[in-house]
């Protein structure tokens, strides 16, 4: 509050801020760091799932017999599209020859597996949405509190000058700036990840439909070894 215009720096203003404003800044910085960690982590996961989906679909469509692909996928223990394929084939093998509604059972198993992958795709999005929507208001709270203290201090001096008012207002506005710094990347990442996740989910459903077609052909053709035309 008593800093001069010549000595105003970002770090100086932060160190001179009130305890509540400092707490707001630390909270926002922690939220920003967690957001960036989540952004990097989810971006890596989505890239891996997209590559895996592309490669698996190519192998699936080129396989004349699904049984070797099923064994390899089961041993690999991967996530993403692999559990969907495994769930469909396992349900088919379990119901084959015992239940006339085998394909309905396969469809239900695929739906459960896809829903589990949808939950995985949505991990972390709630946190990014929260940071993106709440951070500006937390920063604004710190700004309002800082400006309020600045005017309270201003009322205690005989003569108000720019050098008297500027430090308090500047340190208060830093809270808003940090809030925007935390919110903007979180909002951008949320929108991007939500769109990519929805695209993956749509492709999972498309793969599920394609797998059902293959299994339907196997049911009408060679159900023991699941050999079907590619």
C-alpha positions in Angstrom: 0.0 0.0 0.0 2.9 2.4 0.7 5.0 1.4 -2.2 6.1 4.2 -4.5 5.6 4.2 -8.3 9.3 3.8 -8.8 9.5 0.5 -6.8 6.4 -1.1 -8.2 7.2 -4.6 -9.5 5.0 -7.7 -9.9 6.8 -9.6 -7.2 6.9 -6.5 -5.0 3.1 -6.0 -5.4 2.5 -9.7 -4.6 4.6 -9.6 -1.5 2.9 -6.4 -0.3 -0.6 -7.8 -0.9 -2.9 -8.6 2.0 -3.0 -12.1 3.4 -6.4 -12.9 1.9 -5.3 -11.7 -1.6 -2.1 -13.8 -1.3 -4.2 -16.8 -0.3 -6.4 -16.2 -3.4 -3.3 -16.0 -5.6 -1.8 -19.2 -4.2 -5.1 -21.1 -4.7 -5.3 -19.9 -8.3 -1.7 -20.8 -9.0 -2.2 -24.3 -7.6 -5.3 -24.7 -9.7 -3.4 -23.6 -12.7 -0.5 -26.1 -12.0 -3.0 -28.9 -11.6 -4.8 -27.9 -14.7 -1.6 -28.0 -16.8 -0.6 -31.3 -15.3 -4.1 -32.7 -16.3 -3.9 -31.1 -19.7 -0.6 -32.7 -20.5 -1.7 -36.1 -19.1 -5.0 -36.2 -20.8 -3.5 -35.0 -24.1 -1.0 -37.9 -24.0 -3.8 -40.4 -23.1 -6.0 -39.2 -26.0 -3.2 -39.4 -28.5 -2.5 -43.0 -27.4 -6.1 -44.0 -27.6 -6.5 -42.5 -31.0 -3.4 -44.3 -32.3 -4.6 -47.5 -30.7 -8.0 -47.2 -32.3 -6.7 -46.6 -35.7 -4.3 -49.6 -35.6 -6.8 -52.0 -34.0 -9.5 -51.2 -36.5 -7.0 -51.9 -39.4 -6.1 -55.3 -37.8 -9.7 -56.1 -37.1 -10.8 -55.5 -40.7 -7.9 -57.4 -42.2 -8.4 -60.4 -39.9 -10.2 -63.4 -41.5 -10.4 -65.1 -38.1 -11.2 -63.1 -35.0 -10.0 -65.8 -32.6 -6.2 -65.0 -32.9 -6.9 -61.3 -32.7 -9.0 -62.0 -29.6 -6.2 -64.0 -27.9 -3.6 -61.3 -28.8 -5.8 -58.5 -27.5 -6.5 -60.4 -24.3 -2.8 -60.9 -23.6 -1.9 -57.3 -24.4 -4.3 -56.0 -21.7 -4.7 -52.6 -23.3 -7.5 -50.1 -22.7 -9.5 -48.1 -25.1 -11.1 -50.1 -27.9 -9.5 -53.4 -26.7 -11.9 -54.0 -23.8 -14.9 -53.3 -26.1 -13.7 -56.0 -28.5 -13.0 -58.4 -25.7 -16.4 -57.9 -24.1 -18.2 -58.5 -27.3 -16.4 -61.7 -28.2 -16.5 -63.1 -24.7 -20.3 -62.6 -24.5 -20.7 -64.1 -28.0 -18.7 -67.2 -26.9 -20.5 -67.5 -23.7 -24.0 -67.4 -25.2 -23.2 -69.1 -28.5 -25.3 -72.3 -28.8 -27.1 -71.6 -25.5 -29.2 -68.5 -26.0 -31.1 -67.7 -29.1 -30.8 -64.0 -28.4 -27.0 -64.2 -28.5 -26.6 -61.0 -30.5 -28.8 -59.1 -28.1 -26.5 -60.3 -25.3 -23.5 -59.1 -27.3 -25.1 -55.7 -27.8 -25.6 -55.3 -24.1 -22.1 -56.3 -23.3 -20.7 -53.9 -25.9 -22.9 -51.1 -24.4 -21.5 -51.8 -20.9 -17.9 -51.8 -22.2 -18.4 -48.6 -24.2 -20.0 -46.9 -21.2 -16.9 -47.8 -19.1 -14.6 -46.3 -21.7 -16.8 -43.2 -21.8 -16.2 -42.7 -18.1 -12.5 -43.0 -18.7 -12.6 -40.4 -21.5 -14.4 -38.0 -19.2 -11.8 -38.2 -16.4 -10.4 -34.8 -15.5 -12.9 -32.9 -17.6 -14.9 -31.9 -14.5 -11.9 -30.4 -12.8 -11.0 -28.4 -16.0 -14.5 -27.2 -16.2 -14.5 -26.1 -12.6 -11.2 -24.3 -12.9 -12.4 -22.6 -16.1 -15.6 -21.4 -14.6 -14.6 -20.6 -11.1 -11.1 -19.1 -11.4 -12.2 -15.7 -12.8 -14.6 -15.3 -9.9 -12.0 -16.3 -7.3 -9.6 -13.8 -8.9 -12.3 -11.1 -8.9 -13.0 -11.8 -5.2 -9.3 -11.1 -4.5 -9.4 -8.0 -6.6 -12.5 -6.6 -4.9 -10.9 -7.3 -1.5 -7.7 -5.7 -2.5 -9.3 -2.6 -3.9 -11.5 -2.3 -0.8 -8.4 -2.4 1.4 -6.8 0.2 -0.9 -9.7 2.6 -0.5 -9.8 2.0 3.3 -6.1 3.0 3.4 -6.7 5.9 1.1 -9.2 7.3 3.6 -6.5 7.5 6.2 -4.2 9.8 4.3 -4.5 13.6 4.1 -3.8 13.9 0.4 -4.6 11.2 -2.2 -2.2 10.9 -5.1 -1.7 8.4 -7.9 1.4 6.9 -6.1 -0.8 6.3 -3.1 -3.7 4.6 -4.9 -1.8 2.7 -7.7 0.1 0.1 -5.7 -3.1 -1.2 -3.9 -5.2 -1.3 -7.0 -2.3 -2.9 -9.0 -1.8 -5.7 -6.5 -5.5 -6.3 -6.4 -5.7 -6.6 -10.2 -2.9 -9.2 -10.2 -5.4 -11.6 -8.6 -7.8 -11.2 -11.6 -4.9 -11.7 -14.0 -3.9 -14.9 -12.3 -7.5 -16.1 -12.3 -7.7 -15.5 -16.1 -4.3 -17.2 -16.5 -5.7 -20.3 -14.8 -9.1 -20.2 -16.5 -8.3 -19.7 -20.1 -6.1 -22.8 -20.7 -8.6 -24.9 -18.7 -11.5 -23.8 -20.8 -9.7 -24.3 -24.1 -8.5 -27.8 -22.9 -11.9 -28.8 -21.7 -13.5 -27.9 -25.1 -10.8 -29.6 -27.0 -10.7 -32.8 -24.9 -14.5 -33.0 -24.8 -14.6 -32.9 -28.6 -11.9 -35.5 -29.0 -13.5 -37.7 -26.4 -16.8 -37.5 -28.2 -15.2 -38.4 -31.5 -13.5 -41.4 -29.9 -16.8 -42.4 -28.3 -18.6 -42.2 -31.7 -15.9 -44.4 -33.3 -16.3 -46.9 -30.4 -20.0 -47.2 -31.1 -19.2 -47.6 -34.8 -16.7 -50.3 -34.1 -19.3 -52.0 -31.8 -21.8 -52.1 -34.7 -19.1 -53.4 -37.0 -18.2 -56.1 -34.5 -21.9 -57.1 -34.2 -22.0 -57.5 -38.0 -19.0 -59.7 -38.0 -20.4 -61.9 -35.2 -23.7 -62.1 -36.9 -22.0 -63.5 -40.0 -20.1 -65.9 -37.8 -23.3 -67.1 -36.2 -24.7 -67.8 -39.6 -21.4 -69.3 -41.0 -18.6 -70.8 -38.9 -19.4 -70.0 -35.2 -16.8 -72.2 -33.7 -13.6 -70.3 -34.8 -15.3 -67.0 -35.6 -13.9 -67.2 -39.1 -15.5 -64.6 -41.3 -14.8 -62.8 -44.5 -13.0 -59.5 -44.0 
